[in-house]
């Protein structure tokens, strides 16, 4: 599986886990509220309270008592509560209000609600709703008193000649259509009815007493004492909510999946790019890979700018590895050149040393003068080898950038005057002295002057050498000129190459052949340059050193 898919699945898992936890919390809250709602005394119609609720509010152990919420509800609903034993004997009456207590047969069966508290205790609720009192007055045919009572309590009266006939309003301001609808709901057990309705019969006709339900929002009991769902409308609302929540869950899942795919794609694309980049570095390819989907005009696209630090770090690593690789190649090449140079330039002097040493130790008779000359040759070749090794070591150190330079601000006139004095050669003169301060490594620059001037004296007879200093375009120019035989035009471009032995000579091959190469590398390390011109009239070297580094 690719890294992108792994990230996508990981995002999906995280989002789904979060959504499952949210759903668990919602379901737990819903169950808690349902149980809490079902077990709480409602302030509306007490007849709809569950057995468990009434058992929690009535104490039958020891003395019989009820809790304060039930007392308040009895007063608010103008109801009377009887506690009876298994023989039907009344043990305790609550909220009687000095009313004469009758047998249960005396009350309308619709006004009586019972709960079984214990096997030998029963609670009986007798309702005193205004519509119940009105129905009693109606049955007693106390019509004048009934009319005043109905006006006082804002009751309505409807008549139906038969079950199939339409309702006819007799008294009150209620809408006939609304009452027909409410009656239908009441017949179907709807506890959320906006009206309280009481049926009665007289003279073969049906009469309905109607009262506006003052606490319709409170009458939302969910389960009866047998755990059966009683309120069909409320159940329908619950079903609708669950269906809506299911649809919402599907929508949220789709959003989660879409977000996971988008985030997985957008966040992992640069990561895949960086991983491929690191693998490329591992294989030895030290270049920044091109990816138009991640980069635009050499920069990370705006939506990937959060990875800028990672991108810059890997770029820096790539550059460093590329430089290290180039450095290693250069060091390897220099090592090979150094070994080749050593092998080439040591072969001839070692052969001479070996040959003359064999002569000195052989049985061949040689004169003292010859012995002296052979020893001088051996000494000369040994010095040559020493110089060669030093020059090779310096060349290697210069090219590999391991040679440290101790640059100091140096007044040039005293510096060159001291060099000329120490060289102690009457044919070397310092003319046209322009005094400026330049930043140089004094020992290394002395080596430059020594290598160039020594070549002039070594490879020419009766030669004069002049030194002068001038300033040209913010640079100090040290000119070294001689009146020797010059350098052939064919050889002039190669005099700074390794192992070239300076100005032309046919008699002497002293020198390592590295002097001018070493001089050029030292000057370049000072951010300068060397130029040379030569003819049959002589040779001129010009050393340019920047003055703005002082």
DADAGI-V344077 format. One record per backbone hydrogen bond with DSSP energy under -1.0 kcal/mol. CO is the residue of the C=O (numbers start at 0). NH is the residue of the N-H. Records with the same first field share a line. If there is no record, write none. Layout:
BEGIN
CO = NH  NH
END
This chain:
BEGIN
1 = 5
2 = 6
3 = 7
4 = 8
5 = 9
6 = 10
7 = 11
8 = 12
9 = 13
10 = 14
11 = 15
12 = 16
13 = 17
14 = 18
15 = 19
16 = 20
17 = 21
18 = 22
19 = 23
20 = 24
21 = 25
22 = 26
23 = 27
24 = 28
25 = 29
26 = 30
27 = 31
28 = 32
29 = 33
30 = 34
31 = 35
32 = 36
33 = 37
34 = 38
36 = 39
44 = 47
45 = 48
49 = 53
50 = 54
51 = 55
53 = 57
56 = 66
58 = 64
64 = 58
66 = 70
67 = 71
68 = 72
69 = 73
70 = 74
71 = 75
72 = 76
73 = 78
79 = 125
80 = 93
81 = 123
82 = 90  91
83 = 121
84 = 87
88 = 84
91 = 82
93 = 80
95 = 98
102 = 105
107 = 110
108 = 111
110 = 126
112 = 124
114 = 122
117 = 120
120 = 116  117
121 = 83
122 = 114
123 = 81
124 = 112
125 = 79
128 = 131  132
129 = 133
130 = 134
131 = 135
132 = 136
133 = 137
134 = 138
135 = 139
136 = 141
137 = 140
140 = 142
141 = 145
142 = 146
143 = 147
144 = 148
145 = 149
146 = 150
147 = 151
148 = 152
149 = 154
155 = 209
156 = 169  170
157 = 207
158 = 167
159 = 205
167 = 158
170 = 156
174 = 178
175 = 179
176 = 180
177 = 181
178 = 182
179 = 183
180 = 184
181 = 185
182 = 186
183 = 187
184 = 189
185 = 188
193 = 212
195 = 210
197 = 208
199 = 206
201 = 204
204 = 201
205 = 159
206 = 199
207 = 157
208 = 197
209 = 155
210 = 195
214 = 217
217 = 219
221 = 229
223 = 226
227 = 223
229 = 231
230 = 234
231 = 235
232 = 236
233 = 237
234 = 238
235 = 239
236 = 240
237 = 241
238 = 242
239 = 243
240 = 244
241 = 245
242 = 246
243 = 247
244 = 248
245 = 249
246 = 250
247 = 251
248 = 252
249 = 253
250 = 254
251 = 255
252 = 256
253 = 257
254 = 258
255 = 259
256 = 260
257 = 261
258 = 262
259 = 263
260 = 264
261 = 265
262 = 266
263 = 267
264 = 268
267 = 271
268 = 272
269 = 273
270 = 274
271 = 275
272 = 276
273 = 277
274 = 278
275 = 279
276 = 280
277 = 281
278 = 282
279 = 284
280 = 283
284 = 286
290 = 293  294
293 = 300
295 = 298
298 = 295
300 = 303
301 = 304
303 = 306
304 = 307
306 = 310
307 = 311
308 = 312
309 = 313
310 = 314
311 = 315
312 = 316
313 = 317
314 = 318
315 = 319
316 = 320
317 = 321
318 = 322
319 = 323
320 = 324
321 = 325
322 = 326
323 = 327
324 = 328
325 = 329
326 = 330
327 = 331
328 = 332
329 = 333
330 = 334
331 = 335
332 = 336
333 = 337
334 = 338
335 = 339
336 = 340
337 = 341
338 = 342
339 = 343
340 = 344
341 = 345
345 = 349
346 = 350
347 = 351
348 = 352
349 = 353
350 = 354
351 = 355
352 = 356
353 = 357
354 = 358
355 = 359
356 = 360
366 = 370
367 = 371
368 = 372
369 = 373
370 = 374
371 = 375
372 = 376
373 = 377
374 = 378
375 = 379
376 = 380
377 = 381
378 = 382
379 = 383
380 = 384
381 = 385
382 = 386
383 = 387
384 = 388
385 = 389
386 = 390
387 = 391
388 = 392
389 = 393
390 = 394
391 = 395
392 = 396
393 = 397
394 = 398
395 = 399
396 = 401  402
407 = 439
409 = 437
410 = 414
411 = 415
412 = 416
413 = 417
414 = 418
415 = 419
416 = 420
417 = 421
418 = 422
419 = 423
424 = 427
426 = 464
428 = 466
431 = 468
435 = 411
437 = 409
439 = 407
440 = 444
441 = 445
442 = 446
443 = 447
444 = 448
445 = 449
446 = 450
447 = 451
448 = 452
449 = 453
450 = 454
451 = 455
452 = 456
453 = 457
454 = 458
463 = 482
464 = 428
465 = 480
466 = 430
467 = 478
469 = 476
473 = 546
474 = 471
475 = 544
476 = 469
477 = 542
478 = 467
479 = 540
480 = 465
487 = 491
490 = 493
491 = 494
493 = 496
496 = 499
513 = 517
514 = 518
515 = 519
516 = 520
517 = 521
518 = 522
519 = 523
520 = 524
522 = 525  527
523 = 526
528 = 543
530 = 541
532 = 539
534 = 537
537 = 534
538 = 481
539 = 532
540 = 479
541 = 530
542 = 477
543 = 528
544 = 475
546 = 549
END
